[in-house]
Amino acid sequence: MAFKQFKIAFIVLAVLILLLFGKRFFISVEAGHVAVATLFGEVKTEIYTEGLHIPVNPFYSFHIYDVREKTHQEQAQVPTQDQLQTSVDVSIQFRLKGVSTPAILKSTGTFDDVIRVHLVPKLRSILREQGKSIKRAEDFFLDEVQATLETSLLSGLKDYLEPKGVEVSAVLIRDITLPKFIMIAIEKKKEREQEVEKQKAELERFTTEQKQKVVAAEAEKTAASMEAEKIKLLADAEAYRITAINKAISNNTSYIKLQALEALKAISKDDNAKIYFLNGDSPNPLPLMNIGDVNKK
C-alpha cells in the first residue's frame, strides 16, 4: 500500500516537473540563427545551430543571434583639407560569425551592441581619417576618390571587426551631400555651362545657315553667269548669221533681183496696190512706194 502511494506521488511529481520545465528540456533554433547558452551567468562555448536540440539542461538560458547577411546604413560628417564638412552616406554589408557568438556575448553583448560598440565608431573613425587626404569637398564626386574611399573602408573594417567575430563583405557609398553653398555654386556653374552650350549650338546653327546662303548665292551666281554666257553665245550666233546673210546678199545680185520679184508678186495680190513708182534707171528695179487705189482718192 505504501509502495503504491509512493509510485502515485512520483508520477504526480514527474507530471508537475514536465508541466513546469518541459519546454526547457529542448530548444528549437530558427534558420539563419544560432543560440548561445549561459548557466547562472557563465557563457558556454557550445553553440546551438538551426534545428531542434534535445535534451538540454533545463537551467540553461539562451541568447539568440542572427548570423544572416545584414546591411547597416550610416551617415557621417567627413571633414576635408579645405575644412569643410561633407555628409557621406554608406552601407555596410556584414554578418556575425556563428562560431564567435559565445565570445561576442561575453565581450560585447547582443547583436545591436556589436553595431553600436564596434561597427559604427570604427566606420566613422575611418571616414574622418580618409577625409584628411582629400583636398576639396567637391573631390568626393570624383570616381577615383570614391573608389579609394570604399577600398579603405572595407580594408579597415575587416582588419578591425574580423577578430571581434564580424565578417564584412562590402562597403558601398550611397550618397554624398556637399555643403549647401558649394551645391549652390555647382548649380550656378552647371547653369552657366548649359547657357554656353546653348550659345554654341545657336552659333553653329547661324553659321550653318550662313554657309547655306553662301552656297545658294554662289549657285545663283554660277547659274546667272551661265545664262549670260548662253545669251551672249546666242547673240553672237545671230549676229554672225545676219552678217553672213548680208555678206552673201551683197555679193549676189541675182538673189536681190529674185527678192524684188517676189516682193512685186506679193504686192500685185493686194487690191489696194494699183500704182507703183519704180526706179527704171536702176539695174535692180524695186518698188518705191504704194500710193493705193487712185479711184479711192
Stockholm file with secondary structure:
# STOCKHOLM 1.0

chainA/1-297         MAFKQFKIAFIVLAVLILLLFGKRFFISVEAGHVAVATLFGEVKTEIYTEGLHIPVNPFYSFHIYDVREKTHQEQAQVPTQDQLQTSVDVSIQFRLKGVSTPAILKSTGTFDDVIRVHLVPKLRSILREQGKSIKRAEDFFLDEVQATLETSLLSGLKDYLEPKGVEVSAVLIRDITLPKFIMIAIEKKKEREQEVEKQKAELERFTTEQKQKVVAAEAEKTAASMEAEKIKLLADAEAYRITAINKAISNNTSYIKLQALEALKAISKDDNAKIYFLNGDSPNPLPLMNIGDVNKK
#=GR chainA/1-297 SS CHHHHHHHHHHHHHHHHHHHHGGGGCEEECTTEEEEEEETTEEEEEEECSEEECSCCTTCEEEEEECSCEEEEEEEEEECTTSCEEEEEEEEEEEECGGGHHHHHHHTCSHHHHIIIIIHHHHHHHHHHHHTTCSSGGGGGSHHHHHHHHHHHHHHHHHHHGGGTEEEEEEEEEEEECCHHHHHHHHHHHHHHHHHHHHHHHHHHHHHHHHHHHHHHHHHHHHHHHHHHHHHHHHHHHHHHHHHHHHHHHTCHHHHHHHHHHHHHHHHTCTTCCCEEECTTSSSCCEEEECCCGGGC
#=GC SS_cons         CHHHHHHHHHHHHHHHHHHHHGGGGCEEECTTEEEEEEETTEEEEEEECSEEECSCCTTCEEEEEECSCEEEEEEEEEECTTSCEEEEEEEEEEEECGGGHHHHHHHTCSHHHHIIIIIHHHHHHHHHHHHTTCSSGGGGGSHHHHHHHHHHHHHHHHHHHGGGTEEEEEEEEEEEECCHHHHHHHHHHHHHHHHHHHHHHHHHHHHHHHHHHHHHHHHHHHHHHHHHHHHHHHHHHHHHHHHHHHHHHHTCHHHHHHHHHHHHHHHHTCTTCCCEEECTTSSSCCEEEECCCGGGC
//
